[in-house]
């Protein structure tokens, strides 16, 4: 994973943890409360979880787009440099074969 993607996912992970903690706290308070206050806390928790779902969906879309771009770049490179690609695949196969043969 690239550093750029990792840097974007670190704040997302922090946001996810905060949203989950906040929703859990609100649901705990709602279970201890009654009436309108409980309904308000439950609604806030649900809204926080909806927001979290949207952030995760956006992050998933970004990862998919970056993956597609990487696949296109790889495909272009292989088409532009077929012999280098064959050589790299051959070298990787030899190394993997040697490692497996050591067992």
Secondary structure by P-SEA (a helix, b strand, c coil): ccaaaaaaaaaaaaaaaaaaaaaaaaaaaaaacccaaaaaaaaaaaaaaaaaaaaaaaaaaaaaaaaaaaaaaaaaaaaacaaaaaaaaaaaaaaaaaaaaac
